[in-house]
């Protein structure tokens, strides 16, 4: 099991649209708005780090309004 916390910067005014799109992804287990350098943090749980990479690159970064991501990885015990 692979775990990623994805910090997400969003274009101004698109926060709700991006939040809703992220919340609809099966791999996103938790999602919270932030104040500061990043606008959202998503907890992503998948089977492998390869799948985590795929989710971040092909699903999260492809959402209209996402301008930057930073992923912190870990594993569940």
C-alpha positions as CSV (number, residue, x, y, z in Angstrom):
1,X,0.0,0.0,0.0
2,X,1.4,3.4,-1.0
3,X,0.4,6.7,0.5
4,X,0.9,10.2,-0.8
5,X,0.0,13.6,0.6
6,X,-0.3,15.9,-2.4
7,X,0.0,19.6,-1.9
8,X,-1.8,21.5,-4.6
9,X,-1.7,25.1,-5.9
10,X,-4.8,26.2,-7.7
11,X,-5.5,29.2,-10.0
12,X,-7.4,31.9,-8.2
13,X,-11.2,31.5,-8.4
14,X,-11.0,27.8,-9.3
15,X,-10.6,26.4,-5.8
16,X,-14.1,24.9,-5.5
17,X,-14.0,23.4,-9.0
18,X,-10.7,21.7,-8.3
19,X,-11.8,20.6,-4.8
20,X,-14.9,18.9,-6.3
21,X,-12.9,17.2,-9.1
22,X,-10.4,15.8,-6.5
23,X,-13.2,14.7,-4.2
24,X,-14.6,12.6,-7.1
25,X,-11.4,10.6,-7.5
26,X,-11.6,7.1,-5.9
27,X,-7.9,7.3,-4.9
28,X,-8.4,10.5,-2.8
29,X,-9.2,9.3,0.7
30,X,-9.1,12.7,2.4
31,X,-9.1,16.3,1.1
32,X,-8.7,19.6,3.0
33,X,-8.4,23.3,2.0
34,X,-5.3,25.1,3.2
35,X,-4.2,28.7,3.7
36,X,-0.7,29.7,2.6
37,X,1.6,28.5,-0.1
38,X,-0.7,25.7,-1.2
39,X,-4.5,25.7,-1.5
40,X,-5.4,22.0,-1.0
41,X,-3.9,18.8,0.5
42,X,-5.1,15.4,-0.7
43,X,-4.4,12.1,0.9
44,X,-4.0,9.6,-1.9
45,X,-4.0,5.9,-1.1
46,X,-3.1,3.4,-3.8
47,X,-1.4,0.0,-4.2
48,X,2.0,1.1,-5.4
49,X,4.2,4.1,-5.9
50,X,3.9,3.6,-9.7
51,X,0.1,4.0,-9.3
52,X,0.6,7.1,-7.1
53,X,2.7,8.6,-9.8
54,X,0.0,7.9,-12.4
55,X,-2.7,9.4,-10.2
56,X,-0.7,12.6,-9.6
57,X,0.5,13.1,-13.2
58,X,-2.5,11.9,-15.2
59,X,-5.5,12.6,-12.9
60,X,-4.6,15.4,-10.4
61,X,-2.4,17.6,-12.7
62,X,-4.8,17.3,-15.6
63,X,-7.6,19.0,-13.6
64,X,-8.3,22.5,-15.0
65,X,-7.1,25.0,-12.4
66,X,-4.3,22.9,-10.9
67,X,-1.0,24.9,-11.4
68,X,1.4,23.0,-9.2
69,X,1.7,19.9,-7.0
70,X,4.2,18.6,-4.5
71,X,3.9,15.0,-3.3
72,X,5.1,13.6,0.0
73,X,5.2,9.8,0.0
74,X,5.0,7.2,2.6
75,X,3.6,3.7,3.3
76,X,1.0,2.3,5.6
77,X,2.1,0.0,8.3
